[in-house]
Amino acid sequence: MAPRGHSGTKALLQDIIDALSVNSLNVALGRYPGFTVFHKFARSNAIAGTFDDIWDVGGTHDILTSADQMTVVGNAVGQDVEGSEGASEVTIYGLDENYDLQEEVIALNSTNPVDSVNEYIHIYRMKVTKLSTTSTINYNAGDIDLTTKTGAVAQAKILAQRGQTLMSQYIVPRGHTLFINDIYANVGKLDDADITFVVYPFGESMQVKRYIKVYQNHISMNTGASIIVPEKSYIRMQAMAGTGTIDVASAYVGILADNTYLGTYSASG
């Protein structure tokens, strides 16, 4: 099914809704030019009595104001390096100083720090993309941390045996718009939490787009593509426990659209 021409925002949103429902497979197969299926998923086992980000690192993610090289280092002595057990390479995915998509492969060196070649304003994912040729396990042996080279500000972490980051933070690339269709949140038995989906439009005030209360259950919320996030906007999901320290999982799903395809639109919601 080919996308129709757009006579305005209403027609555009209908195409997005169509793409997010019955035609998601067509989007994934590239049959909707300019549309990409988007899925962000996260978890934190350290959510307590104040709002913190849902991600592997714990605490609150620091938004970078300028691009910097990244440093990657493992914590398993003698492992996660070629010729040992575990991972030998990771790929980091992020945005450059112009908020354009950028990625690179980094060869791990166990507990010895390795710097990226490129500079990044944001990292939204890191995953193991190659195991050591001598490894008898099919995952990273220890935690793998990613920080800024300047100041060692935490930006991502792969926990041991996870293979990739579980982080809710994302910045929409330049020249793109993100349409959020589904938001998911989950807590364990006897746990309760307040969970927020927060957007920081570039150069504007932060906005809580959804406020969710969950008690020993999960919630899956369909927004009908009503949350429209413009380019260079920052997204995070946060949680606060009702009692104690709890484990929270979250996700959001949508369509990342190239603005050259969208044409003129009105970002709202």
Secondary structure, DSSP 4 states (H G I P E B T S, - for coil): -PPPP-SSHHHHHHHHHHHHTTTHHHHHTT-STTEEEEEEEEEEEEE-SS-EE-SSS-S-PPPPSS-EEEEEEE-STT-SBTTSSSEEEEEEEEE-TTS-EEEEEEE-BTTS-EEEEEEESEEEEEEEEEE-TT-SSSS-SS-EEEEETTT--EEEEEPTTT-B-----EEPPTTEEEEEEEEEEEE-TT-EEEEEEEEE-TTS--EEEEEEEEESSEEEEEEEEEEEE-TT-EEEEEEEESSS-EEEEEEEEEEEEEHHHH-S-----
